[in-house]
Amino acid sequence: MASAVSVLSTADPVRLHQVFASLDLISDGRTEIIAGRSAFVEAFRLFGVDLDDYDDVFAEKLRLLLTIRENPEHVTWRGRFRPAMDGLSVQR
């Protein structure tokens, strides 16, 4: 089983999907994404995430990641913390 850890609240869901899709191909389908939050807040300021938005940022990025996984060839999505996507393909 291949594994990698990313903090979804400070990562871009599009890039995270691409990285895990590549890892999944390399590992012959033996990879999983486990979405979680960080207990360490140092990275939030570094990546421009306001701690007042902690819950909302995580929920929004998780929704986008799940939307991409459902249909990566045609992603339409809008949110507060990332630019919108209108029918875009998320390449691996």
C-alpha positions, 0 to 999 in steps of 0.5 A: 500500500502506498501512502502520503500525507497532506493537510487538506486545509493547506493544500489545493484539492486539484493538485492533491488529486493529481499527486494521488492519481499519479501515486495510484498509477505507480502503485498499481491501484494500492493508494488511498486518500485519507482527508484530515485536519492538522493539529499544528497551525503553523502551516495555515499562516504560511499558506494564507489560510485564516484560522477563523475559517478553519472549519469552512476551508476544510469542508469546502476543500473536501467537497471539491476533492470529492467532486473531482474524484466523482468525475475528473474529466468534467469538474464544475465547482464554486467556492469561497477559498479557491477560484471556480472551475467550469467544466474543466478536466483535472489531468493526472 
